[in-house]
Amino acid sequence: MYQRDHDLRSDPGQTRQRPLSRRGAHPVLALQRLIGNRATTRLLARDRSSKKKNKGTMENSIKIGKLGPIEIKGGNIADWVAKKVPEQLIVTSTKGKHSEKLKRLSDDGTRFDKIDLQAITGANSWLVITFKNARVADYTFDESTDTESWKLVEFDGVHFESTSIGVPRP
């Protein structure tokens, strides 16, 4: 049963002080304390526009227009994360629903205004590399490993954006 202040007083002339209520922590910080930095980073980095709910973030992924995110299994991603900026982005990925469209893009030479590469770089940090006016080239498929290889070439510019929760940690 709810009681009012005047109901709690033993003496009508005496006032009782209520303890100050503490404001709750920001929801992201509360989540971080609950599940840890790495899990929070992966959760926040997820692509929310995806129709597949509760799908975790891949360590390295790329989004080409409406295609993706595509999980990157290999290539020269480490050079890009280290900001060495090679002439091309070389990608190895697993064959999936995106593969036919990716092959078509390679054959057609279609250019995209913006292609985003996302890489988790630490326990609580990630890097988004945006390629401007790039095209997909040299698509090949290896049946023995069920992987595809392709490149991003002839881009006009590259933008790096690092994000972290708190102080970046390895």
Helices and strands as residue ranges (DSSP letters): H 5-8, H 27-35, H 37-45, E 60-64, E 67-75, H 77-81, E 89-94, H 99-108, E 111-120, E 125-142, E 147-153, E 157-164
